Amino acid sequence: MGVPTPADPPRRRPPWRRVAIVLGSAAALAAAALGLAAALDSPTGGRNTRDPSQPIVAGPVVAPGQELTGGQSNLPPLRLVLDRAPPGNIARLSAAKQIPRLRALADRTGGASALVQLGSAQQAVGENADALRSYREALRREPNDLSARVGVVMVDGAGGTAGLGRAARALETLAREHPRSQVVLFNQGWVAAYRRDARQAVVSWGRTAMIDRATPLGQAARQLVTAIARNQGGNP
């Protein structure tokens, strides 16, 4: 009589996948997005300026009084969210006013960073064709710039439902290739939010926070997951 073969241990879901199953709801996602947008847009230190260490999110993710319940008409333009605001006083300007300053900075420095920030600002005002040119020029200057690659994906995602689906698949691939990139993971969560995929948003933002909760994107991701938990009646 043979020795019984021990049963295979049950497969464990990744920790944020388990959390997402508990917390994933469109209503909680909408409330969290509203809360984070308000926090990112609030003045710092009593001054009417944004903290340049905060991630760049132009305007509210959902306009006040509106819900994240389907369609894109109630949402501002989807854009690349970066881990740092533009340098100096540029960060204090509106996205529209940032554009000429960032274009001049990109011409002056010759690097990719200002071009990526330019593309993000252009997306914030709905200039996606210009943003795509900025991201592609950034990649021409620095072919391995990961933020620029994500920016190209976010331009596709801004094109509607089909584009959001393609963006989600592209970011899933980038997340496998760069599992420690907070820019990739946070924007993966952002696309999921625009697709009303609350579970994927929680997974992506949770992983962002797990990498380093002290960075601007880590802090923002943690705020989002905490807010979703609170709105679900869960324990953050």
Secondary structure, 3 states (H helix, E strand, C coil): CCCCCCCCCCCCCCHHHHHHHHHCCHHHHHHHHHHHHHHHHCCECCECCCCCCCCCCCCCCCCCCCCCCCCCCCCCCCCCCCCCCCCHHHHHCCHHHHHHHHHHHHHHHCCCHHHHHHHHHHHHCCCHHHHHHHHHHHHHHCCCCHHHHHHHHHHHHCCCHHHHHHHHHHHHHHHHHCCCCHHHHHHHHHHHHHCCCHHHHHHHHHHHHHHCCCCHHHHHHHHHHHHHHHHCCCCC
